[in-house]
Amino acid sequence: MINTKDFYDYLVKNDMNFFTGVPDSLLANICACIKENSPEKNNIIAANEGNAVGIACGYHIATGNYGVVYMQNSGEGNAVNPLLSIADEDVYSIPMLLMIGWRGEPGTKDEPQHKKQGKVTFALLDAMGIEYEILSDDYIPQIDAAKKYMQTHNKPYAIIVRKGMFSEYRVQKETNDYPLTREQALECILDKIGENDFIVSTTGKTSREIFEIREARGQSHSGDFLTVGGMGHTSSIALGMSLGTDKNVYCIDGDGSFIMHMGSFAITADKAGANFKYILNNNGAHESVGGQPTVGLKIDVPAILKAVGFRHVHTAETAEEISAGMDLLANENLSALIINTHQGSRENLGRPTISPQENKKNMMKKFGSK
């Protein structure tokens, strides 16, 4: 196991003192260390991984130093375009260190959404012509080799991080005074959603909590699409679903997901019908992967949604306000409910016991689709 602070210090010593990316659970300790020890301007938690690659490109051009871009391997997909059309040696030839968490490593137990990503992590890097090495306890020669490669070739270089590589590094999570947790808010939401309505819920703990609430209540899961992967695309899935039915489709999103592909909301507002209902839980954090902050509580989310075309946007903090907001949502055209909550989840929070394929088949059966 690598001492997290020593690893961070060695990066900084080698002119790799600028960090940007999207947090990952496998990188939670190093991300916590970066947040604790870097100036705020030197650690940019990006909207998505492609955004981070672009930031690292600009930083290198301005300083000559190497940006460190951290991401889960699922984020490789978001990063492909700028890596190939900007950073590649056939275009601008811009070096940076990619630090990639290897979820779904073959032979290890992981969630279903990570299986394919784990299998193709190296193949994607090979296809992009990006050299890489799996990080080991003997990391100093690896970082030295990475730096020499970037100096010599002016190309991105990747280090792949297995689960449990970094020692524990805890920081004080940012808190707020909102009264409810996400799960408490979800209890209120589900109280108001009818048996004939459908849900598309975002990645991470939101979908896990919805599944657990349904289990505790003895309710069916057939109307719930648990978006276990594809962060940032929850609202797009819900839009497509709403266009194929006259039933109400409730999109239950998170602030990290909302921010990741915010541009899609302009399309949603233009194309959605009266049956599309948008609910955003905003706790200002990537809580499912370690609690790193988002800008969710720093931006005016209602104003953004209204600017792209949502007709009604309501906010809530308490159970009573959620209940009233859900009543309005049910009867309005193109409306949204923003619920501000604080971080926190149960230690014994489980995971869905049905597979994504079962989830899809059960939902299609309820829709009556072919």
N, C-alpha and C positions, 0 to 999 in steps of 0.2 A: 504493500500500500504506500502511496506517495503522500508525504507531508504537504498538505495543500498550500500553506503559506510559503514554504520553501520553493514550491513549483512556481507560484505567482511571482515571488521575488526574482527567480531566475529568468522568467520571461521579461520582466521590467529591466533587469540588468542587461538584457540583450536587445534593447530598443523596441520591445514589444509591450508597450505600456498604454496602448489604446485598445479598448475592447468594445465590441458591439455584437448583438445577436439576439436570439430568442431563447430564454432559459429552457433547460431540459432537466428532468429528474436525475439522470445519471451525472449531470454536471452541476447539481445543486450546490455542492460544497465549494467547488471552485468559483461558481457564480457568486455565492455568498461572500467569499474571500475578495473577489474583485470589487463587489459593491462596498465592502467595508474599508478597503484600502486605496481605492482609486479615487481621484477627484471626480466629481459628478460629470464633468464634461468629457472625461476619458472612459466612461462606461455608459454607452447608449443602448438601452433596451429597445430594440427596433420593433416596428410594426410586424415585419416578417423577415425571413432570412434573406430574401433578395434585397430588401431595403438595407439590411446590414452590410451586404457585400458592396452595395453602392456607396455607403458611408465610408467603408474601409478603403475603397478606391480613391475617393476624394481626399481622405486623410493622408494616404501615401503620397499623392501628388503634391500636397501642400507641405509635407514635412520630410519625406524620404524614409520615414519609419514604417514599420510593418503593423498593420492592424491585425488584431486577433478576433476572428468571427466565430462565436460559439453557437451551436445549434444541435438539435436532435437530428438523427439521420433522416427522419421524415421531412425535415426542412431542406434537404438537398434539392427536392423538386422545385421549391420556391426560388432557390439560389441558382438554378441552371442557367436561366437567361442572362443575368449580369455576369456570371462566371465565364460564359462562352462569348457573349457579345460585347463585353467591356474588358474584363480582366485577362482574357486569353492572350497568348503570345502572338496570335495572328491579328489581334486588334490593338489594344493599348499596352498589353504586357505589364500587368500590375500585380506585384506579389502581395500575399497576405497569408496568415496562418489560419487555417480552418480547424477548429476544435469540435469534433463531431461525436456525440454520444451514440453508442452502438446499441440501440434498442433492437430486440428481436434477434440477437446473436444466435445463430444456429447451435442447437444443443443446450440452450438455456430456456428456462420457463419465462414467458412473457405474454402480454395480452395479444389477442388475435390481430389487431390492427398493425402490430409491429412485425409480424412474421415475414411478410413479403419485403418490407423495408430492410429487415435484417439480412435477408438473403442477397439483396441486390446493392447493398451499400458500396461494396468495392467495385462492382460492375459499373455503377454510375460514375464513380470517380475515374475508372479506367476509360470509359467512353468519352469523358471530358478531357482526358490526357492529364489528369492531376495526380501527381505522385503522393504517396501516403505511407504511413507507418502506424502500427498499433502501439499505443503508448504503453510503456513498461515501467517497472519500479526504477530502472536505470535510465531515467529520462534525460539526464544532462547531455550525453552524447547525441540523443535523439533531437533535442532542441538545437544543439550546435549544428547538426547535419541539416535540419530544416532551415536554419538561418543561412547557412552557406549555400544551400540550394536556391533560396529566394534571392540572395545576392548575385549568384552566378547566372540564373536563368530568368529572373524577373517574372516569376510565375507563382500562382498560389500553391501552397503545400498543405496537406491535411494530416492531422494526427487523430487517430480513432481511439475513443475512450470506452473501455469496458466498464461494466457495472462494478462498483466498489473500489475503483482505482484511487480515489482521493479520500484522505482522512476527514473526519467530521469537522465541519466549520460552521458554527452557528452565529447568526447575527439577530439582532432585535428586529422582528417584523414590524413594518409600518402598520399602525392601527388607526381606527376612526371610531366615532361615537355612535354610529348607526346601531339601532337596537337589535336587529335580527341577523342571524346567520343565513347563509344561502339555503340550507336545508329547511329552516323555519319558514323562509319565504316560499319555498317550493311546496310545503304543506298547504299554505294559503292558496297558492295558484291551483293546485290539484283539486282543492275543495270546489273550485268554480268551473272546472272543465268537465263538460258532459260526456256521457258514454259514447256518443256518436262523433265527438270531436277527435282530432288527431294532434299529436305532438311531435315536433322535431327538436331534440335537445342537443346542446353542444357537448364537446369533448370533455373528458376528465370527470371531475367529481360531480358535476351537474347531472350527467346521465346516470352515474352510479347511485346518486341520492334518489333520483326519480324511480329507479328500479327498486330500491330498498323500500321506499314509501309505498309503492304499489304492492310489494310483497307483504309488508306489515298490515296493509288494509285488505289483503286478500283479493285485490283487483287484477284484472287482466292487463297484460303488457302489449296486447295486439294493436293498440292505437298509438304506441310510442316508438318512434324511430330514434334509437340511441346512437348518435353520431360518435362512434368510438375513435375515429381517426379523421383526417382531413380538416384540421383546425382552421377556422375562418370561413368554412363553406356551409355552415349550418343554415344560414338565412337563404342561401341559394337553393339548397335542397328543399327547404320549406316552400320557397317560391314555386319551384317546379311542381311540387306536390299539390300546392293550392290551385295551380292552373289546370290540374287534371281531375279536379273534383269540385263539387259545390258545398262540401262539408267544410267546417272551420278547421284551419290548420294553424296551430299555435307554435311559433318558433320561440324556444326558450334558449337564449344566447348568453354569453359571458363577455365581459369587457375586453379580454385579450383577443377573443375570436372576432368581436365587432371591429376592433382596431386593425386586425391583421389584414383584412380585405375590405376596408371601408368603402372603396369605390363601388362595390357591388350594390350598395344600398340605393344608389341613384337609379340603377336598372330596376331594382325591386319596387321602388316607389312609382316608377313609370308604368310597370307592367302588372303589379299585383291587383287582385280583385278584393272585394269586400270581405272575403273569407280568410285573407291572410292577416294574422294577428302576431305582432312582434312584442316579445317580452325580453328585457335585458337586465340580467343581474350584474350589478356593478359594485365590486368590492375593491377595485383599484389594484388587483394583484393577479399574477399567474399562480394562483394558489395550488393547483394540481401538481405543479412541478417545483414547489419549494417556496412559494410566496414572494418571488421577486416582483417589484412594483410595475404596474402599467401607468399610463397617463389617464386612465379611465375617470378618475375623480378630479382631474385637473382641467378637463375639457368640458364644454357645454354640449353634452350628448343630445338633449332635446332640441337645441338650436340646429345641430347638424342634421338630425332626422327631418326637421321641418324644412331646412334649406333644400334638401334633396326631393321633397315632395310629400312627406307624411302629413296627413291632414290634422291628426290629433295626436298629441304626445302628452302623457300623464306621468307624474312621478309619485313614488311612494317610499315610505320608510317603515311604517308600522303595519301590523296585520290588518287593521281596519282600513288603512289607505290602500293596501293591496286588494282587499275585497271590493272596495268601491271602484278601484281602477279596473279590475277584471269585469265588473258589471258594465262599465263604459266601453271597454274593449269589445265585448260581445256584441254591442249594438251599433258600433261605429264603423265607418269605411276607412280603411288604410290608417289604422291607429296603432300606437305603441305605448307600452308601459315600462318605465325605467324604475327599477327597484334598487335602491342603494342599501348595501349590507356590509357587515364587517367579516373579516376572515375568521375561519374556524370550521372544523369538521370533526366528526366522531372518529376516535382512534380505531373503532371496530367497523368502520365503513367497509362494506363488502363490494363485490363486483358482480355484474350481471352473470347469471348462471345459464343464460341461453346464448347461443352463438349468433354472430351477425347474420348468417344465412337464415337461421330460424327466425330471427327478428324480422327480416325482410319478408319471408314467406308468410308469416302470421299477419303482417300488416297488409300485404297484397290480398290475402284472403278476406280481410275485413273490408278493404276497398272494393273487392269483387273484381279486381283486375286480372288479366290473363296471366 
